Structure formats: structure tokens, C-alpha cells
Amino acid sequence: MRFRPDAGDWTLHWSDRNSRWHEYHEGNIFIGTTAQLLAEIDEDPTSIFIG
């Protein structure tokens, strides 16, 4: 998660096998509160956070 100080919210990102970070647009939510993004990681609808 990365904090956006101008907007006051957080964005969700994922790391590929080369440790490059990408915006997470495959799931249900990309921008939100920490609670919302942690819930998205727990749900992990694309299985991208496993591993």
C-alpha cells in the first residue's frame, strides 16, 4: 500500500517476480482506506498476493 498525502487515501500495489511494483487494478478495489485495502488483500480475488 502507498499513501497519497494530497488525496489522504491509500493505493494498492503488487510485486512481480522481479520485485517490480505495479498498480493493482485486477481486483475489486485499488484506492481506499487501509481497512478496505487489507480486506481486499485478505479476499485476494486474483490470487496475486499469495506467495
C-alpha positions in Angstrom: 0.0 0.0 0.0 1.2 3.5 -0.7 -0.2 6.6 0.9 -1.2 9.6 -1.3 -0.8 12.6 1.0 -2.6 15.0 -1.4 -5.7 12.8 -1.5 -5.4 11.4 2.0 -6.0 7.8 0.9 -4.1 4.7 0.0 -3.4 2.8 -3.2 -2.8 -0.9 -3.5 0.2 -2.4 -5.4 1.6 -5.8 -6.1 5.1 -7.0 -6.7 6.1 -9.3 -9.6 8.8 -11.9 -9.6 11.4 -9.3 -10.4 10.4 -7.2 -7.4 8.8 -4.5 -9.7 5.7 -2.9 -8.2 2.5 -2.5 -10.2 -0.8 -0.8 -9.5 -3.4 -3.4 -8.5 -6.3 -2.9 -10.9 -7.3 -6.6 -11.4 -9.4 -6.9 -8.2 -12.4 -5.1 -6.7 -10.7 -2.0 -5.2 -7.5 0.0 -5.9 -7.9 3.2 -3.8 -9.3 3.3 -0.3 -8.7 3.2 3.4 -6.2 0.8 4.9 -9.0 -1.3 6.3 -10.6 -1.6 2.8 -7.3 -2.5 1.1 -6.4 -5.0 3.8 -9.8 -6.6 3.3 -9.0 -6.8 -0.5 -5.7 -8.5 0.3 -7.4 -11.0 2.6 -10.0 -11.7 0.0 -7.4 -11.9 -2.8 -9.8 -12.5 -5.7 -7.0 -12.8 -8.2 -4.6 -14.8 -6.0 -1.9 -12.2 -6.7 -0.9 -11.7 -3.0 -0.2 -15.4 -2.3 3.4 -16.5 -2.5 
